[in-house]
Each structure stands twice: as structure tokens, then as C-alpha cells.
Amino acid sequence: MFRLIDITFPICPRMQVWPGDPEIRFHPGAVVRVELGAHTGTHVDAPRHYVEDGATVDQLDLADLCGPCRVLDVAGMDRVQLREAFEECRRDGVGRVLLKAEGGATLDLEGAHAAKRAGLRLVGTESMSIEEASGDGSVHRTLLEAGILILERLRLDFAAPGDYMLWALPIPLAGLDGAPCRVVLQCIR
């Protein structure tokens, strides 16, 4: 028997969306029509989000989105400690890292380069974006150009720091730069 922790935010009308993104709407009928942006709720950023000829969400290798993962409590970590934590993941063979901190965690450009040097395959955050709202896209671009996928708006309040198996399955929206996805952690102890 294994335990799963669902770290996905349910999508519902009136849910907070990134400024400028479409509002979420459910239109009742015999079949409910749903309107939302591709980066709504818990979602994956595919390389095409910032890399002109990058892979779209339907072209992603699910092996990058599923596998050994570490939840890191980065609250209070400085740049050196974060770099060391990423390197420790590399040494331990963990290529996917989820950043946990009360209020969410973002990376600066130095953190993105540290993730790249550590050979990470995926970085996730509780925040609506992996970089500060005032960012210029350079964090996204650095990660995505290096082939590091990004999960945003995770719900990590019930996931203690430690190692898990990650299962992140985006809706394969053909040709798009991102998609909502169901993300769960499998406890491995």
C-alpha cells in the first residue's frame, strides 16, 4: 500500500489567476463549457513558453515530469545554501525539486543557473510563478532553455520536506506553451 499526496489546486471560478490571464468560467448546459488560460492553477510551463522553437506541452517527455523528487524547505535559505541543496540533489540522483516556503518561493537568475549546473530536470514552486512578478522572464528562459520544466502553483502544505516520487500529468493541449496538470507525490517510505 502506498500513500499519495495531491498537491494540485482544484480549478474553480473566482480562483486567483495571474494578472492579465483569462478569468475562469464554467458555463452550465447539457455539457458544461469551461473557459480558462493554459497557465491556470497548478500547471506546467513547457519550453515554448519562453523559447521560440521549444517543445510544446503535448511534446513533453513524461519521464521529465514523473520520477524521484525532493521537496525542499527553502524558507530562510541563502543563495549558497540553495546551490548546495541543488548539488546534493544531483549527487543523490534526484532530478526534480519542489520549492516550499510559507508565502511561496521564487528563484532569481543565480538560482536558475544553480539548477542548471546541478542538472535538474524540473523545478516546482507553490508560487504562481517561478520568478518574481517584477521579473523580466530571464529565470524562466534560463530554466526552459536548459530543458528544465517548471511546475507552478503547487499546494505543498501537506507535503513535508523530503523525498518522494512525483507524478505530474499535464493535459496534452496540442501546440500550447503550458497546461493545467494533476500533480501528486507518492510517499516512498
SESEDREN-674340 format. One record per residue: residue number from 1; residue in one letter; x, y, z of N, C-alpha, C in turn. Coordinates in steps of 0.001 Angstrom, whole numbers, plus 500000, padded with zeros to 6 digits. Example, Ala and Ser with C-alpha at 12.3 -4.5 7.8 and 13.67 -1.06 7.14 Angstrom:
SESEDREN-674340
NODE   i aa n_east n_north   n_up ca_east ca_north  ca_up c_east c_north   c_up
NODE   1  A 513190  494310 507800  512300   495500 507800 513200  496700 507800
NODE   2  S 512850  497750 507080  513670   498940 507140 512900  500030 507870
END
This chain:
SESEDREN-674340
NODE   i aa n_east n_north   n_up ca_east ca_north  ca_up c_east c_north   c_up
NODE   1  M 500850  498822 500000  500000   500000 500000 500890  501234 500000
NODE   2  F 500549  502211 499188  501315   503446 499182 500375  504624 499369
NODE   3  R 500955  505717 499838  500170   506916 500127 500483  507981 499093
NODE   4  L 499442  508626 498608  499585   509732 497657 499167  511029 498329
NODE   5  I 499889  512088 498008  499538   513433 498469 499237  514255 497222
NODE   6  D 498005  514695 497092  497601   515514 495949 498062  516943 496212
NODE   7  I 498924  517467 495354  499445   518829 495533 498920  519766 494439
NODE   8  T 497739  519428 493925  497091   520189 492866 496018  521093 493456
NODE   9  F 495974  522336 492999  494880   523228 493371 493670  522909 492492
NODE  10  P 492495  522669 493076  491295   522500 492255 491007  523802 491490
NODE  11  I 490588  523664 490259  490262   524833 489428 488790  525154 489603
NODE  12  C 488515  526412 489914  487123   526830 490108 486989  528312 489736
NODE  13  P 485758  528716 489369  485532   530144 489102 485926  530975 490329
NODE  14  R 486332  532174 490087  486763   533128 491117 488122  532785 491727
NODE  15  M 488772  531755 491221  490117   531412 491670 491073  532501 491195
NODE  16  Q 492092  532786 491989  493073   533796 491604 493841  533335 490363
NODE  17  V 493982  534238 489414  494764   533970 488207 495840  535051 488091
NODE  18  W 496854  534764 487306  497924   535723 487062 497321  536974 486428
NODE  19  P 497755  538170 486852  497205   539400 486264 497282  539384 484734
NODE  20  G 496145  539627 484107  496075   539642 482647 495639  538317 482040
NODE  21  D 495695  537224 482815  495227   535930 482310 493703  535904 482310
NODE  22  P 493123  535038 481478  491660   534956 481428 491066  534471 482749
NODE  23  E 489924  535026 483090  489180   534555 484260 488662  533152 483963
NODE  24  I 488438  532383 484998  487904   531029 484855 486385  531118 484827
NODE  25  R 485797  530464 483835  484338   530473 483725 483842  529064 483417
NODE  26  F 482816  528654 484131  482105   527415 483848 480724  527809 483330
NODE  27  H 480384  527381 482123  479092   527699 481522 478213  526458 481567
NODE  28  P 477153  526477 482409  476298   525298 482535 475563  524977 481245
NODE  29  G 475221  523734 481116  474475   523239 479964 474464  521730 480027
NODE  30  A 473960  521090 478983  473961   519627 478947 475390  519119 479105
NODE  31  V 476315  519835 478483  477752   519608 478673 478327  520961 479088
NODE  32  V 478963  521021 480246  479499   522277 480759 480667  522733 479882
NODE  33  R 480627  523998 479482  481733   524590 478731 482639  525297 479738
NODE  34  V 483953  525098 479606  484934   525647 480540 485838  526620 479796
NODE  35  E 486047  527800 480388  486993   528780 479836 488074  529032 480874
NODE  36  L 489330  528914 480454  490456   529211 481334 491719  529369 480507
NODE  37  G 492718  529972 481106  494006   530113 480449 494824  528839 480589
NODE  38  A 495782  528667 479715  496629   527466 479735 497507  527397 480983
NODE  39  H 497698  528529 481660  498551   528573 482852 497702  528798 484112
NODE  40  T 496537  528170 484151  495615   528309 485273 495922  527272 486351
NODE  41  G 495838  527692 487594  496002   526764 488710 497348  526066 488674
NODE  42  T 497391  524838 489156  498610   524036 489109 498862  523687 487648
NODE  43  H 500013  524103 487146  500272   523929 485711 501757  523739 485433
NODE  44  V 502038  523283 484226  503417   523129 483759 503694  524195 482702
NODE  45  D 504903  524755 482775  505400   525632 481713 506276  524780 480806
NODE  46  A 505879  524661 479557  506694   523959 478562 507739  524931 478017
NODE  47  P 508817  524428 477409  509838   525329 476858 509274  526411 475934
NODE  48  R 508241  526108 475149  507677   527090 474213 507204  528355 474927
NODE  49  H 507009  528291 476241  506557   529461 476997 507532  530634 476838
NODE  50  Y 508834  530320 476721  509837   531382 476557 510853  531097 475468
NODE  51  V 510835  529913 474902  511804   529539 473872 511034  529369 472566
NODE  52  E 511325  530219 471585  510534   530290 470356 510313  528932 469689
NODE  53  D 511345  528117 469556  511191   526818 468900 511180  525667 469911
NODE  54  G 510894  525984 471173  510878   524977 472226 509679  524047 472133
NODE  55  A 509780  522943 472843  508709   521944 472856 507423  522526 473437
NODE  56  T 506317  522080 472885  505007   522442 473406 504590  521388 474437
NODE  57  V 503526  521661 475151  503148   520776 476262 502849  519356 475797
NODE  58  D 502285  519190 474601  501981   517851 474104 503227  517107 473635
NODE  59  Q 504359  517795 473529  505616   517172 473108 506532  516828 474277
NODE  60  L 506104  517143 475493  506953   516899 476662 507134  515412 476903
NODE  61  D 508314  515050 477365  508607   513677 477760 508092  513501 479189
NODE  62  L 507113  512635 479371  506544   512441 480699 507582  511949 481701
NODE  63  A 508678  511373 481228  509747   510938 482136 510370  512132 482861
NODE  64  D 510298  513321 482274  510803   514515 482955 509857  514970 484056
NODE  65  L 508587  514621 483923  507551   515061 484853 507226  514029 485931
NODE  66  C 507789  512843 485813  507495   511757 486749 508801  511109 487185
NODE  67  G 508951  510919 488490  510143   510255 488988 510563  510800 490338
NODE  68  P 511770  510417 490774  512258   510863 492082 512259  512381 492206
NODE  69  C 511797  512837 493364  511605   514264 493599 511963  514580 495040
NODE  70  R 512421  515798 495269  512697   516254 496631 511941  517548 496890
NODE  71  V 511204  517566 497993  510575   518797 498465 511585  519471 499380
NODE  72  L 511979  520681 499013  512964   521449 499783 512284  522605 500493
NODE  73  D 512477  522695 501796  512009   523871 502535 513089  524931 502374
NODE  74  V 512809  525919 501549  513819   526927 501227 513637  528216 502033
NODE  75  A 512682  528219 502953  512472   529407 503789 513763  529692 504554
NODE  76  G 514259  530880 504417  515461   531287 505130 516766  530839 504486
NODE  77  M 516714  530089 503388  517955   529673 502720 518558  530851 501976
NODE  78  D 519873  530980 502054  520543   531979 501224 520971  531312 499919
NODE  79  R 521583  532074 499043  521965   531570 497719 522940  530403 497796
NODE  80  V 523870  530464 498720  524860   529391 498862 524169  528110 499320
NODE  81  Q 523286  528221 500296  522571   527040 500791 521679  526429 499714
NODE  82  L 521043  527259 498913  520201   526757 497832 521063  526025 496804
NODE  83  R 522180  526627 496418  523087   525986 495469 523553  524636 496006
NODE  84  E 523910  524584 497291  524345   523326 497910 523218  522297 497936
NODE  85  A 521988  522740 498189  520832   521826 498203 520605  521240 496806
NODE  86  F 520744  522067 495764  520605   521573 494392 521708  520567 494071
NODE  87  E 522926  520853 494492  524052   519935 494242 523855  518617 494977
NODE  88  E 523316  518680 496184  523037   517455 496937 522000  516606 496195
NODE  89  C 520995  517244 495601  520016   516518 494789 520718  515806 493639
NODE  90  R 521632  516499 492977  522375   515892 491864 523131  514662 492343
NODE  91  R 523848  514793 493459  524631   513661 493998 523734  512491 494386
NODE  92  D 522525  512794 494841  521590   511753 495268 520756  511192 494113
NODE  93  G 520957  511703 492912  520210   511222 491759 518767  511690 491716
NODE  94  V 518495  512821 492344  517140   513390 492362 517137  514583 491407
NODE  95  G 516422  514451 490292  516439   515495 489277 515257  516448 489302
NODE  96  R 514360  516268 490264  513173   517115 490339 513086  517704 491733
NODE  97  V 512916  519021 491804  512909   519729 493086 511666  520608 493170
NODE  98  L 510969  520512 494309  509825   521375 494573 510190  522293 495723
NODE  99  L 510065  523592 495497  510459   524602 496474 509284  524949 497377
NODE 100  K 509500  524779 498664  508453   525031 499651 508891  526157 500572
NODE 101  A 508024  527120 500787  508268   528220 501729 506943  528906 501971
NODE 102  E 506690  529251 503214  505437   529945 503508 505361  531200 502651
NODE 103  G 504253  531356 501953  504105   532503 501053 504649  532232 499664
NODE 104  G 505221  531046 499447  505756   530680 498136 507227  531008 498004
NODE 105  A 507851  530400 497019  509280   530603 496778 509509  530865 495298
NODE 106  T 510427  531752 495015  510807   532037 493634 512315  531867 493513
NODE 107  L 512784  531799 492287  514220   531767 492021 514639  533074 491381
NODE 108  D 515857  533499 491689  516454   534591 490935 517329  533949 489851
NODE 109  L 517989  534775 489058  518786   534255 487955 519913  533355 488456
NODE 110  E 520525  533711 489567  521583   532873 490125 521042  531500 490527
NODE 111  G 519842  531468 491100  519212   530200 491465 518895  529356 490240
NODE 112  A 518453  530005 489160  518172   529282 487915 519454  528666 487359
NODE 113  H 520558  529418 487417  521837   528871 486940 522312  527735 487830
NODE 114  A 522048  527817 489127  522422   526734 490048 521630  525469 489711
NODE 115  A 520359  525612 489386  519532   524463 488990 520080  523848 487709
NODE 116  K 520491  524700 486785  521062   524238 485512 522374  523488 485751
NODE 117  R 523257  524045 486575  524540   523383 486868 524340  522043 487565
NODE 118  A 523284  521953 488373  523008   520708 489094 522339  519662 488195
NODE 119  G 522005  520046 486970  521405   519102 486036 519971  518726 486366
NODE 120  L 519252  519629 487020  517863   519330 487354 517023  519202 486090
NODE 121  R 515967  518407 486158  515040   518210 485046 513763  519016 485232
NODE 122  L 513473  519369 486497  512222   520046 486807 512379  520814 488109
NODE 123  V 511786  522005 488141  511713   522801 489364 510261  523233 489527
NODE 124  G 509741  523091 490738  508366   523482 491007 508287  524427 492186
NODE 125  T 507192  525170 492263  507006   526138 493332 505527  526258 493703
NODE 126  E 505296  526686 494923  503933   526987 495362 503453  528304 494765
NODE 127  S 504382  529155 494387  504047   530477 493853 503374  530361 492486
NODE 128  M 502722  531444 492086  502086   531473 490768 503112  531554 489647
NODE 129  S 504356  531906 489998  505427   531995 489016 506737  531611 489688
NODE 130  I 507643  531020 488928  508955   530640 489452 509832  531870 489676
NODE 131  E 509468  532996 489071  510238   534221 489315 509323  535325 489818
NODE 132  E 509950  536293 490446  509197   537433 490984 508314  538054 489902
NODE 133  A 507180  538608 490318  506255   539249 489377 506937  540369 488605
NODE 134  S 507941  540986 489209  508665   542079 488541 509766  541562 487622
NODE 135  G 509911  540234 487528  510980   539649 486708 510802  539934 485226
NODE 136  D 511893  539769 484492  511892   540043 483053 511809  538774 482205
NODE 137  G 511556  537633 482845  511478   536372 482112 512796  535625 482054
NODE 138  S 513872  536227 482552  515190   535585 482421 515296  534291 483222
NODE 139  V 514587  534192 484349  514616   532950 485133 513918  531847 484338
NODE 140  H 512715  532141 483844  512010   531167 483005 512881  530755 481816
NODE 141  R 513410  531737 481122  514189   531465 479912 515400  530591 480224
NODE 142  T 516122  530902 481297  517311   530129 481665 516942  528675 481941
NODE 143  L 515885  528470 482721  515469   527107 483037 514988  526367 481794
NODE 144  L 514083  526978 481044  513483   526298 479904 514475  526044 478777
NODE 145  E 515409  526973 478549  516446   526746 477532 517348  525582 477922
NODE 146  A 517495  525345 479225  518319   524231 479718 517528  522925 479761
NODE 147  G 516267  522961 479345  515447   521759 479359 514855  521442 480721
NODE 148  I 514840  522432 481619  514275   522243 482955 512818  522693 482917
NODE 149  L 511912  521756 483123  510491   522090 483126 510121  522793 484426
NODE 150  I 509027  523532 484389  508605   524334 485536 507173  523967 485906
NODE 151  L 506977  523629 487177  505635   523456 487735 505356  524649 488635
NODE 152  E 504198  525259 488461  503841   526423 489265 502494  526212 489937
NODE 153  R 502315  526931 491051  501090   526929 491851 500794  525546 492439
NODE 154  L 501810  524991 493088  501646   523713 493781 501081  523946 495172
NODE 155  R 500457  522948 495727  499894   523021 497072 500710  522067 497957
NODE 156  L 501744  522605 498591  502687   521780 499349 502462  521813 500857
NODE 157  D 501342  522369 501305  501138   522498 502746 501084  521154 503472
NODE 158  F 500711  520068 502802  500659   518758 503447 501843  517863 503071
NODE 159  A 502812  518417 502380  503992   517652 501973 505189  518107 502805
NODE 160  A 505652  517236 503671  506829   517549 504485 508070  517537 503598
NODE 161  P 509086  518315 503953  510336   518237 503200 510848  516797 503187
NODE 162  G 511385  516395 502050  511909   515039 501926 511765  514512 500514
NODE 163  D 511990  513216 500369  511988   512576 499056 510682  511844 498784
NODE 164  Y 510253  511931 497524  509000   511345 497054 509193  510875 495616
NODE 165  M 508154  510236 495099  508012   510036 493660 506996  511077 493202
NODE 166  L 507327  511801 492151  506461   512841 491599 505718  512288 490390
NODE 167  W 504443  512591 490309  503616   512249 489152 502899  513532 488727
NODE 168  A 503349  514151 487649  502764   515394 487133 502302  515135 485702
NODE 169  L 501006  515143 485490  500445   514784 484191 499627  515941 483620
NODE 170  P 500240  516702 482699  499516   517832 482096 498519  517367 481046
NODE 171  I 497515  518188 480840  496585   517953 479733 497395  518191 478453
NODE 172  P 497433  517255 477519  498254   517428 476315 497604  518361 475292
NODE 173  L 497587  519650 475617  496988   520648 474741 497944  520916 473572
NODE 174  A 497594  520431 472406  498476   520463 471240 498907  521878 470877
NODE 175  G 500213  522055 470771  500789   523308 470305 500876  524415 471330
NODE 176  L 500467  524171 472581  500455   525244 473572 501715  525230 474445
NODE 177  D 501945  526366 475105  503165   526559 475896 503017  526140 477353
NODE 178  G 501874  525615 477733  501648   525167 479096 500269  524570 479217
NODE 179  A 500023  523945 480379  498714   523340 480599 498515  523031 482071
NODE 180  P 497261  523115 482528  496973   522640 483873 497332  521161 483977
NODE 181  C 497719  520732 485163  498027   519318 485339 497673  518851 486737
NODE 182  R 497462  517572 486851  497247   516926 488139 498617  516496 488617
NODE 183  V 498959  516888 489834  500278   516593 490384 500120  515918 491742
NODE 184  V 500733  514755 491887  500688   514039 493148 502093  513597 493528
NODE 185  L 502294  513488 494831  503520   512942 495382 503204  511580 495972
NODE 186  Q 504053  510611 495672  503915   509284 496242 504953  509156 497346
NODE 187  C 504505  508865 498559  505417   508668 499674 506213  507388 499426
NODE 188  I 507525  507445 499617  508358   506281 499314 508890  505587 500556
NODE 189  R 508486  506029 501723  508937   505385 502955 507907  504439 503479
END
